[in-house]
C-alpha cells in the first residue's frame, strides 16, 4: 500500500484531536497505574474487568458519535441529532439495569460493583452526541477540549476515591458522576450550528443500531481477552495480564485522532479512497513506532509498578502490537460506517468467535492469551482493511 501523506488541514486536525486524546489517555493510564498499586494484582484484575464491561455497554456511544457526525455533514438539524442522543441514552440506561446481574455473575463480582461500572454508559452516550456534532462540523479544537475533559472528569474523581481507601465500585461511581457533570457543562456551553433542512427530520435509532453492531464487534475483540482472563487464569496471572493490557489500550486509542479527522472524507465517495488509504498507512506507521517503544520500555515495568508485575516486561511489545492492529481494524470499520456498508463487520464477528473459542480451549498462560489475541486481530484487520479499500475504490469510480 503506497503511503498517502496527510494534507496540512488534516494534519492540524489530527494534532488537535490527538492532544485531547492523549490527555484523556494519560489520565486513564494514571488511574491504571495507581489502581494497580493500591488494589494489588487480584483487586486490579477485578477493576480492569469492570472497566472492560463498561466499555462494551458504551458501544452505542461510539456508534452514535459516528452517526451524528455523518448526519451533521449531510445537514441534519441539531435538534434532531440531540433527540436521537436522548433516545439512545434512555435505551442504554435500561440495558445497564437489566444486564447488571448477568455481568456480576460473569465477572464474579458483586451486584453493586457491576452496576457501578455500567451506570457510566448512558452518560457516555449523551457526551457522544456533542462530540459527533463537533466532529461533523469540523470543530476539532473544541472536540479536542471535550475529549481531554472527558478523560480528566472520569479519572480524577475515581483517583480521589481510591486515594482515600475506597473500593473499585466507589471509584467507578465517582467516575460516572464526573462524566455526568461534564455532559451538563458541554451541553450548556456548546453553540454548534448545523446547516439544517427546511423541515426537521427525525432520525431513527436503527441507524445507530447498524453502526453499533460494527463498533460492538471491534470493542468485543478489544475487550474479550480481559473478560476471559478471569475465567482461564489465576487471580495473580489475571492481574499481570490486566497491567499488560494497558499497553494495548495505549496503542489502540492514541492514534484514534487519525480516523476521527479523516472520517468525514471517508463518507464522501469522491474522497473516500484516498482518505481510507491515508488513514491505514498512517496508522501502520504509528503502530510500528509504539511497538518498538514498548519493547524498549519493557524492562521499566518492575521499576514503575513493582516486582509483582515483572512477568509483563518481556510481553509488553506483544500487548502494544495487539493495540496497534486493533487501531487498523478500527479505521477499516469506520470506513464501513461512513459509507453505510456495515456488512463487512461479519469478518470481525467471525474473528471474535475464533478468538473466544481458542482462548477458552487452549490458552492457559498470559503469553498464550496475548499470542492468540494478536494472531486473530491481525488476520481480521487485514481482511477488513482489504474489503474497505476495495469498497472505497469502487465508490470513487462510481462518483467519477
C-alpha positions as CSV (number, residue, x, y, z in Angstrom):
1,X,0.0,0.0,0.0
2,X,1.5,3.3,-1.1
3,X,1.9,5.9,1.6
4,X,-0.6,8.7,1.4
5,X,0.6,11.7,3.4
6,X,-1.9,13.8,5.4
7,X,-2.6,17.3,3.9
8,X,-1.9,20.3,6.0
9,X,-5.5,20.8,7.3
10,X,-5.9,17.2,8.1
11,X,-2.6,17.1,9.9
12,X,-3.6,20.1,12.0
13,X,-6.9,18.4,12.9
14,X,-5.1,15.2,13.8
15,X,-2.7,17.2,16.0
16,X,-5.5,18.9,17.9
17,X,-7.6,15.7,18.4
18,X,-4.5,13.7,19.3
19,X,-3.7,16.3,22.0
20,X,-7.1,15.9,23.5
21,X,-7.0,12.1,23.2
22,X,-3.5,11.9,24.7
23,X,-4.7,14.0,27.7
24,X,-7.6,11.6,28.3
25,X,-5.3,8.6,27.8
26,X,-2.6,9.9,30.2
27,X,-5.4,10.3,32.8
28,X,-6.6,6.8,32.2
29,X,-3.1,5.4,32.4
30,X,-2.6,7.3,35.7
31,X,-5.7,5.7,37.0
32,X,-4.5,2.2,35.9
33,X,-1.1,2.8,37.5
34,X,-2.4,4.0,40.8
35,X,-5.2,1.3,40.9
36,X,-2.6,-1.4,40.2
37,X,-0.5,-0.3,43.2
38,X,-3.4,0.4,45.6
39,X,-5.6,-2.5,44.8
40,X,-2.9,-5.2,44.2
41,X,-3.0,-7.8,41.4
42,X,-6.2,-9.5,42.5
43,X,-8.1,-6.3,43.1
44,X,-6.8,-4.6,40.0
45,X,-7.8,-7.7,37.9
46,X,-11.4,-7.1,39.0
47,X,-11.2,-3.4,38.4
48,X,-9.9,-3.8,34.9
49,X,-12.6,-6.4,34.0
50,X,-15.3,-4.0,35.2
51,X,-13.8,-1.2,33.0
52,X,-13.9,-3.6,30.1
53,X,-17.5,-4.4,30.8
54,X,-18.3,-0.7,30.9
55,X,-16.7,-0.2,27.5
56,X,-18.8,-2.9,25.9
57,X,-22.0,-1.3,27.1
58,X,-20.7,2.1,25.9
59,X,-20.6,0.8,22.3
60,X,-23.8,2.8,21.4
61,X,-21.9,5.9,22.4
62,X,-19.1,5.2,19.9
63,X,-21.7,4.3,17.2
64,X,-23.8,7.3,18.0
65,X,-20.9,9.7,17.5
66,X,-20.1,8.3,14.0
67,X,-23.8,8.5,13.0
68,X,-24.3,12.0,14.4
69,X,-21.1,13.2,12.6
70,X,-22.1,11.6,9.3
71,X,-25.6,13.1,9.5
72,X,-24.3,16.5,10.6
73,X,-22.3,16.6,7.4
74,X,-25.4,15.8,5.5
75,X,-27.3,18.7,7.0
76,X,-29.5,17.1,9.7
77,X,-30.6,19.6,12.3
78,X,-29.0,19.9,15.8
79,X,-32.4,19.3,17.4
80,X,-33.0,16.0,15.5
81,X,-29.5,14.8,16.3
82,X,-29.8,15.6,20.0
83,X,-33.2,14.0,20.2
84,X,-31.5,10.8,18.8
85,X,-28.9,11.1,21.5
86,X,-31.6,11.3,24.3
87,X,-33.4,8.2,23.0
88,X,-30.2,6.2,22.8
89,X,-29.2,7.2,26.3
90,X,-32.6,6.1,27.6
91,X,-32.2,2.7,25.9
92,X,-28.7,2.2,27.3
93,X,-29.8,3.2,30.8
94,X,-32.4,0.4,30.7
95,X,-29.8,-2.1,29.4
96,X,-27.4,-1.1,32.2
97,X,-30.0,-2.1,34.8
98,X,-31.1,-5.3,33.1
99,X,-27.6,-6.5,32.4
100,X,-26.1,-5.8,35.8
101,X,-26.9,-9.3,37.4
102,X,-25.5,-11.1,34.4
103,X,-22.4,-9.0,34.4
104,X,-21.9,-9.6,38.1
105,X,-22.2,-13.4,37.6
106,X,-19.9,-13.4,34.5
107,X,-17.1,-11.4,36.2
108,X,-17.7,-13.0,39.7
109,X,-18.2,-9.6,41.3
110,X,-20.9,-8.1,43.5
111,X,-24.1,-6.5,42.1
112,X,-23.0,-3.1,43.3
113,X,-19.6,-3.3,41.6
114,X,-21.2,-4.4,38.3
115,X,-23.8,-1.6,38.4
116,X,-21.2,0.9,39.3
117,X,-19.3,0.0,36.1
118,X,-22.4,0.1,33.8
119,X,-24.0,3.3,35.1
120,X,-21.5,5.4,33.3
121,X,-22.7,4.2,29.9
122,X,-25.7,6.5,29.5
123,X,-23.6,9.5,30.3
124,X,-21.1,8.5,27.6
125,X,-24.0,8.3,25.1
126,X,-25.0,11.8,25.8
127,X,-21.4,13.0,25.6
128,X,-21.0,11.2,22.3
129,X,-23.8,13.3,20.8
130,X,-22.0,16.5,21.4
131,X,-18.7,15.0,20.2
132,X,-20.4,13.9,17.0
133,X,-21.8,17.4,16.3
134,X,-18.3,18.9,16.8
135,X,-16.7,16.2,14.6
136,X,-19.2,16.6,11.8
137,X,-18.8,20.4,11.8
138,X,-15.0,20.1,11.7
139,X,-14.6,21.9,15.0
140,X,-11.6,19.8,16.0
141,X,-10.2,22.3,18.5
142,X,-13.4,22.2,20.6
143,X,-13.6,18.4,20.1
144,X,-10.1,18.1,21.5
145,X,-11.1,20.1,24.6
146,X,-14.1,17.8,25.2
147,X,-12.0,14.7,24.7
148,X,-9.5,15.9,27.3
149,X,-12.2,16.9,29.7
150,X,-13.9,13.5,29.4
151,X,-10.7,11.8,30.5
152,X,-10.0,14.1,33.3
153,X,-13.5,14.3,34.7
154,X,-13.8,10.5,34.7
155,X,-10.4,9.8,36.2
156,X,-9.9,12.5,38.9
157,X,-12.9,11.6,41.0
158,X,-12.0,7.9,40.8
159,X,-8.4,8.5,41.9
160,X,-9.6,10.6,44.8
161,X,-11.9,7.7,46.0
162,X,-9.1,5.2,45.7
163,X,-6.7,7.5,47.4
164,X,-9.0,7.6,50.5
165,X,-9.2,3.8,50.6
166,X,-12.3,3.4,48.5
167,X,-13.1,0.2,46.6
168,X,-13.3,-0.3,42.9
169,X,-17.1,0.2,42.9
170,X,-16.8,3.6,44.6
171,X,-14.2,4.7,42.1
172,X,-16.4,3.7,39.2
173,X,-19.4,5.6,40.6
174,X,-17.2,8.7,41.2
175,X,-16.1,8.5,37.5
176,X,-19.7,8.3,36.4
177,X,-20.6,11.4,38.4
178,X,-17.7,13.3,36.9
179,X,-18.8,12.3,33.4
180,X,-22.3,13.5,34.1
181,X,-21.1,16.9,35.2
182,X,-19.0,17.3,32.0
183,X,-22.1,16.4,29.9
184,X,-24.0,19.2,31.6
185,X,-21.3,21.7,31.1
186,X,-20.7,20.9,27.4
187,X,-24.4,21.0,26.7
188,X,-24.8,24.4,28.3
189,X,-21.7,26.0,26.6
190,X,-21.9,24.4,23.2
191,X,-23.4,26.5,20.4
192,X,-22.9,24.2,17.5
193,X,-24.9,25.1,14.4
194,X,-25.6,22.7,11.6
195,X,-27.0,23.8,8.2
196,X,-30.4,22.5,8.9
197,X,-33.1,21.2,6.5
198,X,-36.2,23.2,5.8
199,X,-38.2,20.6,7.7
200,X,-37.0,18.8,10.9
201,X,-36.2,15.1,10.2
202,X,-36.4,12.5,12.9
203,X,-33.5,10.1,12.7
204,X,-34.2,6.5,13.7
205,X,-32.4,4.5,16.3
206,X,-32.0,1.9,13.6
207,X,-29.1,4.0,12.1
208,X,-27.3,3.8,15.4
209,X,-28.0,0.0,15.8
210,X,-26.5,-0.6,12.4
211,X,-23.3,1.2,13.4
212,X,-23.4,-0.3,16.9
213,X,-23.0,-3.8,15.6
214,X,-19.9,-2.7,13.8
215,X,-18.5,-1.0,16.9
216,X,-19.6,-3.8,19.1
217,X,-17.6,-6.3,17.1
218,X,-14.5,-4.1,17.5
219,X,-15.0,-3.4,21.2
220,X,-15.7,-7.1,21.8
221,X,-12.5,-8.0,20.1
222,X,-10.5,-5.4,22.1
223,X,-12.1,-6.4,25.4
224,X,-12.7,-10.2,25.1
225,X,-9.3,-11.1,26.5
226,X,-9.9,-9.1,29.6
227,X,-13.3,-10.7,30.1
228,X,-11.9,-14.3,29.6
229,X,-8.7,-13.8,31.6
230,X,-10.6,-14.1,34.9
231,X,-12.0,-17.4,33.6
232,X,-8.9,-19.2,32.4
233,X,-6.1,-17.7,34.6
234,X,-5.5,-17.4,38.3
235,X,-6.2,-14.1,40.1
236,X,-2.5,-13.3,40.1
237,X,-2.0,-14.0,36.4
238,X,-5.2,-12.1,35.5
239,X,-3.7,-9.1,37.3
240,X,-0.5,-9.5,35.3
241,X,-2.4,-9.7,32.1
242,X,-4.6,-6.7,33.0
243,X,-1.5,-4.5,33.5
244,X,0.0,-5.6,30.2
245,X,-3.3,-4.7,28.5
246,X,-2.6,-1.0,29.4
247,X,-0.1,-1.1,26.6
248,X,-2.8,-2.5,24.3
249,X,-5.1,0.4,25.2
250,X,-2.3,2.9,24.6
251,X,-1.6,1.6,21.1
252,X,-5.3,1.3,20.3
253,X,-6.5,4.7,21.5
254,X,-3.5,7.1,20.9
255,X,-3.8,7.1,17.1
256,X,-7.6,7.3,17.0
257,X,-7.4,11.0,16.0
258,X,-6.4,9.9,12.5
259,X,-9.8,8.2,12.0
260,X,-11.7,11.0,13.7
261,X,-10.4,13.7,11.4
262,X,-10.5,11.7,8.2
263,X,-13.9,10.2,8.8
264,X,-15.9,13.0,7.1
265,X,-13.8,12.4,4.0
266,X,-14.4,8.7,4.2
267,X,-18.1,9.5,3.9
268,X,-17.6,11.4,0.7
269,X,-17.4,9.0,-2.3
270,X,-15.1,11.3,-4.2
271,X,-12.6,11.4,-1.4
272,X,-13.1,8.0,0.3
273,X,-10.4,6.0,-1.5
274,X,-7.6,8.4,-0.7
275,X,-8.9,9.0,2.9
276,X,-9.0,5.3,3.7
277,X,-5.6,4.6,2.3
278,X,-4.1,7.6,4.0
279,X,-5.6,6.6,7.4
280,X,-4.5,3.0,7.2
281,X,-0.9,3.9,6.1
282,X,-0.5,6.5,8.9
283,X,-1.9,4.0,11.5
284,X,0.6,1.3,10.4
285,X,3.5,3.7,10.8
286,X,2.3,4.9,14.3
287,X,1.7,1.3,15.4
288,X,5.2,0.2,14.4
289,X,6.6,3.1,16.4
290,X,4.6,2.2,19.5
291,X,5.5,-1.5,19.4
292,X,9.2,-0.5,19.2
293,X,8.8,1.8,22.1
294,X,7.0,-0.8,24.2
295,X,9.9,-3.3,23.5
296,X,12.4,-0.7,24.7
297,X,10.3,0.3,27.8
298,X,9.5,-3.3,28.9
299,X,12.3,-3.6,31.4
300,X,11.0,-0.5,33.2
301,X,7.7,-2.2,34.3
302,X,9.0,-3.6,37.6
303,X,10.5,-0.2,38.4
304,X,7.3,1.6,37.8
305,X,4.7,-0.7,39.3
306,X,6.7,-3.2,41.5
307,X,8.3,-6.6,41.2
308,X,5.0,-8.4,41.4
309,X,4.4,-7.3,37.7
310,X,7.8,-8.3,36.4
311,X,6.5,-11.0,34.1
312,X,4.8,-8.3,32.0
313,X,8.2,-6.9,30.9
314,X,9.0,-9.5,28.3
315,X,5.5,-9.4,26.8
316,X,4.9,-5.6,26.7
317,X,5.7,-5.3,23.0
318,X,3.1,-8.0,22.2
319,X,0.4,-6.1,24.1
320,X,1.3,-3.0,22.1
321,X,1.2,-4.9,18.8
322,X,-2.3,-6.1,19.8
323,X,-3.5,-2.5,20.2
324,X,-1.8,-1.3,17.0
325,X,-3.5,-4.0,15.0
326,X,-6.9,-3.1,16.6
327,X,-6.4,0.5,15.6
328,X,-6.0,-0.5,12.0
329,X,-9.1,-2.7,12.3
330,X,-11.0,0.3,13.9
331,X,-10.1,2.5,10.9
332,X,-11.3,0.0,8.4
333,X,-14.6,-0.5,10.3
334,X,-15.1,3.3,10.5
335,X,-14.8,3.4,6.7
336,X,-17.6,0.9,6.6
337,X,-19.9,3.0,8.8
338,X,-19.1,6.2,6.8
339,X,-20.2,4.5,3.6
340,X,-23.0,2.6,5.2
341,X,-21.6,-0.7,4.1
342,X,-21.7,-2.3,7.6
343,X,-22.0,-5.9,6.4
344,X,-18.2,-6.1,6.4
345,X,-18.4,-6.4,10.2
346,X,-19.2,-10.1,9.7
347,X,-15.5,-10.6,9.3
348,X,-14.9,-9.1,12.7
349,X,-17.6,-11.2,14.3
350,X,-16.0,-14.4,12.9
351,X,-12.7,-13.3,14.4
352,X,-14.4,-12.8,17.7
353,X,-15.8,-16.3,17.7
354,X,-12.5,-17.8,16.8
355,X,-10.6,-15.8,19.4
356,X,-13.0,-16.7,22.2
357,X,-13.0,-20.4,21.3
358,X,-9.2,-20.7,21.2
359,X,-8.7,-18.7,24.4
360,X,-11.2,-20.8,26.3
361,X,-10.0,-24.2,25.0
362,X,-6.2,-23.7,24.7
363,X,-4.8,-20.6,26.5
364,X,-3.5,-21.3,30.0
365,X,-0.9,-18.6,30.5
366,X,-0.8,-14.8,29.9
367,X,1.6,-15.3,27.0
368,X,-0.7,-17.8,25.2
369,X,-3.6,-15.5,25.8
370,X,-2.0,-12.4,24.3
371,X,-0.5,-14.5,21.5
372,X,-4.0,-15.7,20.5
373,X,-5.3,-12.1,20.6
374,X,-2.5,-10.8,18.4
375,X,-2.9,-13.5,15.7
376,X,-6.7,-13.3,15.4
377,X,-6.7,-9.5,15.4
378,X,-4.0,-9.3,12.7
379,X,-5.8,-11.7,10.4
380,X,-9.1,-9.9,10.9
381,X,-7.6,-6.5,10.4
382,X,-6.0,-7.5,7.1
383,X,-9.3,-9.0,5.8
384,X,-11.5,-6.0,6.8
385,X,-8.9,-3.4,5.6
386,X,-8.7,-5.1,2.2
387,X,-12.5,-5.1,1.9
388,X,-12.6,-1.4,3.0
389,X,-10.1,-0.3,0.4
390,X,-11.8,-2.2,-2.4
391,X,-15.2,-0.7,-1.4
392,X,-13.7,2.8,-1.3
393,X,-12.1,2.3,-4.7
394,X,-15.5,1.2,-6.2
395,X,-17.2,4.2,-4.7
396,X,-14.6,6.6,-6.1
397,X,-15.0,5.1,-9.6
398,X,-18.8,5.4,-9.4
399,X,-18.5,9.0,-8.2
400,X,-16.2,10.0,-11.0
